[in-house]
Amino acid sequence: MQLPEEINVTEQMVDISNLSDKQSTYYHKLADELSSKYFELGKGRQVFTLSGPPGSGKSVVSAILNYIYSQEASFIFLNVGLDAFHYSNEELIAQELLDHKGRYDTYDLSLLLSKLEKFINGQKVTFPYYSREEHNPVPDSLSVAGKDVLLLLEGQWLLLDRPDWSKVSTYSSFNLYVEGDEEAMKENVIRRHMAGGRSADNASSFFAKNDLQNTKEVRKYSADPDKKVLFYKDI
């Protein structure tokens, strides 16, 4: 199955037309591997996570998997980004955290854990969605009621080795991790910030003050994953 030339990543169309045959084959094989793992676990409701530093391509990988599964999977695949669990900008301003948006303490971890609890227990549950147009989470955007559902949760802090964040792993049955060359990841983040409306200078400044530190912490304090996913430039 051929991948599309563009793919929707949280309301931003990302050009993937330059993916090589080797890269496309890699992502199809990854989809097959995760599907096999899902069936090996007995199907039902399962949570897989994909974590890694900013700019490592987590959202694009998740979107590619979502496209592949939408064409050929016999189960429901749900892709939820951790950014959907950000506190709203209003709350971040009130807590004086807006300039640190993306850091682990700018997310509503208790909301995430409660949603995962309901999901794993087979309850009907709704997940938020992050709008890159509004730069805010949109509550209760994705509804889940089915029995056989594979949820891929994607975000940078999902393997963070802290007492609070390590609770995420109690709900997940398979954890993936991806990272790449620092300069390449930096370029990806700055490009994304500019696509979201920041000027080149502002995007570079925000990266230096915020994303760079997050990159260092994710790399240093993430627990070991079950599988490492190749950075797209390394395929």
C-alpha positions in Angstrom: 0.0 0.0 0.0 1.4 3.4 -1.0 1.5 6.2 1.5 0.0 9.6 0.6 2.1 12.6 -0.4 0.8 14.6 2.6 -0.4 13.5 6.0 -2.4 15.4 8.6 -0.5 15.9 11.9 -2.7 17.8 14.4 -4.2 20.1 11.8 -0.9 20.7 10.0 -0.4 19.0 6.6 3.1 17.5 6.5 4.7 16.6 3.2 5.9 13.0 3.2 6.2 12.7 -0.6 10.0 12.5 -0.3 10.0 9.3 1.8 12.1 6.7 0.1 10.8 3.2 -0.7 13.1 2.0 2.1 11.5 4.4 4.6 8.0 3.5 3.4 8.7 -0.2 3.8 10.1 0.4 7.3 6.9 2.0 8.5 4.7 -0.7 6.9 6.8 -3.3 8.7 6.5 -1.4 11.9 2.8 -1.4 11.5 2.8 -5.1 11.0 5.0 -5.7 14.0 2.7 -3.6 16.3 -0.3 -5.3 14.9 1.2 -8.7 15.6 2.1 -7.6 19.1 -1.5 -6.4 19.6 -2.9 -9.8 18.6 -0.2 -11.6 20.7 -1.5 -9.7 23.7 -5.0 -11.0 23.0 -6.5 -7.9 21.4 -9.1 -6.1 23.5 -8.1 -2.7 24.7 -4.3 -2.1 24.7 -2.2 0.9 25.2 1.1 1.3 23.3 3.3 4.4 23.8 5.7 6.2 21.5 8.0 8.7 23.3 11.1 10.6 22.4 12.5 14.2 22.4 10.9 17.1 20.6 11.4 16.9 16.9 12.1 13.2 16.8 9.1 12.6 14.5 6.8 11.0 16.9 3.6 12.7 15.6 4.5 11.9 12.0 5.2 8.2 12.8 1.9 8.1 14.6 0.1 9.7 11.7 1.6 7.2 9.2 0.6 4.3 11.4 -2.9 5.7 11.7 -3.1 6.0 7.9 -1.9 2.4 7.4 -4.3 1.0 10.0 -7.2 3.0 8.6 -6.7 1.2 5.3 -6.3 -2.4 6.4 -6.6 -3.1 10.1 -9.3 -5.4 11.5 -9.3 -3.5 14.8 -9.9 0.1 15.8 -6.7 2.2 16.0 -6.7 5.4 18.0 -3.8 7.8 18.0 -3.8 10.3 20.9 -1.0 12.9 21.4 0.1 13.9 24.8 -0.2 17.5 23.8 -4.0 17.0 24.0 -3.4 16.9 27.8 -1.8 20.2 28.1 -3.3 22.6 30.5 -5.1 25.3 28.6 -3.2 28.5 27.9 -5.3 30.3 30.4 -4.4 27.9 33.1 -0.7 28.0 32.1 -0.8 31.8 32.3 -2.4 31.7 35.7 0.3 29.2 36.9 3.1 31.3 35.2 4.0 28.3 33.0 3.1 29.5 29.5 6.8 30.2 28.7 7.6 26.6 29.6 4.8 25.0 27.6 5.9 21.4 26.7 7.7 20.8 30.0 6.4 17.8 32.0 4.6 20.0 34.5 2.5 21.8 31.9 0.4 18.7 31.3 -2.7 17.5 33.3 -1.3 14.2 34.2 -4.2 13.3 36.5 -6.6 13.7 33.6 -4.5 11.5 31.4 -4.3 8.7 34.1 -8.0 8.9 34.6 -8.7 8.5 30.9 -6.3 5.6 30.6 -8.0 3.9 33.6 -11.4 4.1 32.0 -10.0 3.0 28.7 -8.3 -0.1 30.1 -11.4 -1.0 32.1 -13.5 -1.1 29.0 -15.6 1.9 29.7 -16.8 4.4 27.2 -14.3 7.2 27.3 -13.6 10.4 25.4 -10.1 11.8 24.8 -9.1 15.4 24.1 -7.4 16.6 20.9 -4.8 19.3 20.6 -5.5 22.0 18.0 -2.5 23.6 16.5 -4.8 26.3 15.1 -6.1 27.3 18.5 -2.9 26.2 20.4 -5.1 24.6 23.0 -6.5 21.2 23.8 -10.1 20.5 22.7 -11.8 18.4 25.4 -13.8 15.2 24.7 -13.0 15.2 20.9 -12.4 11.4 20.4 -14.9 8.9 21.7 -14.1 5.2 22.3 -16.7 2.6 23.0 -15.5 -0.5 21.1 -14.0 -3.6 22.6 -11.0 -4.2 20.3 -9.1 -0.9 20.3 -5.3 -0.3 20.1 -4.5 3.1 21.6 -1.2 4.6 20.6 -0.3 7.4 23.0 2.4 9.7 21.7 4.5 12.2 23.6 7.9 13.1 25.0 7.3 12.4 28.7 5.6 9.0 28.5 8.7 7.1 29.8 9.9 9.8 32.2 11.4 8.0 35.2 9.6 10.0 37.9 7.2 8.7 40.5 4.2 10.5 39.0 4.9 10.0 35.3 6.0 6.4 35.7 2.3 5.6 36.4 1.6 5.9 32.7 3.6 2.7 32.1 1.3 0.7 34.4 -1.4 1.1 31.7 0.8 0.4 28.7 1.6 -3.0 27.3 4.3 -2.0 24.9 6.6 1.1 24.8 8.4 2.5 21.9 11.0 5.3 21.7 12.5 7.4 18.9 15.3 10.0 18.8 17.6 11.4 16.2 20.5 13.7 15.6 20.2 16.8 17.8 20.6 19.3 15.0 18.0 17.5 12.8 15.5 17.4 15.7 16.2 21.1 16.5 15.4 22.0 12.8 12.2 20.0 13.0 11.0 21.8 16.1 11.8 25.3 14.9 10.0 24.5 11.6 6.9 23.3 13.5 6.9 26.4 15.7 7.1 28.6 12.6 4.2 26.6 11.0 2.3 27.4 14.1 2.7 31.1 13.7 6.0 32.0 15.4 8.6 34.1 13.6 12.0 32.5 12.9 13.7 34.4 15.7 10.9 33.7 18.2 10.9 30.0 17.2 14.6 29.7 17.7 14.4 31.6 21.0 11.6 29.3 22.3 13.6 26.3 21.3 16.7 27.5 23.2 14.8 28.4 26.4 12.4 25.4 26.4 12.7 22.6 23.9 16.4 22.2 24.3 16.1 21.5 28.0 13.2 19.1 27.4 15.4 17.3 24.9 18.1 16.8 27.5 15.7 15.6 30.2 13.9 13.2 27.9 17.2 11.7 26.8 18.6 11.5 30.3 15.6 10.4 32.4 13.5 8.2 30.1 13.1 4.5 31.1 14.2 1.8 28.7 11.6 1.1 26.0 10.5 -2.3 24.6 11.5 -1.2 21.2 13.5 1.7 19.6 12.1 3.1 16.4 14.6 4.4 13.9 14.7 8.2 13.2 13.5 8.8 9.7 16.9 10.0 8.5 18.6 6.9 9.8 16.4 4.5 7.8 
